[in-house]
Amino acid sequence: MGASLDISKIKSERLDYTLFNETAGCFVVEAENEATAKQLFKNVPFAIIGKTQKQTILNVQNGKKNLV
């Protein structure tokens, strides 16, 4: 499995903090689909940052800029 992520969906002032800084209380969750994620997390701040994929490739973008 791989993933395609867009970190521009994470509110941060610095890209290096988004990529490498640990933030207490933050975690990544895989849900069946976006509707399920929105239902599960409707009462807490969250961001949908990407999707898993069958290809064994990790794509990380910041908006339209490809990072990894």
Buried (B, 14 or more C-beta within 10 A) or exposed (E): EEBBBBBBBBEEEEBEEBBEEEEEEEEEEEEEEEEEBEEEBEEEEBBEBBEEEEEEEEBBBBEEEEEE
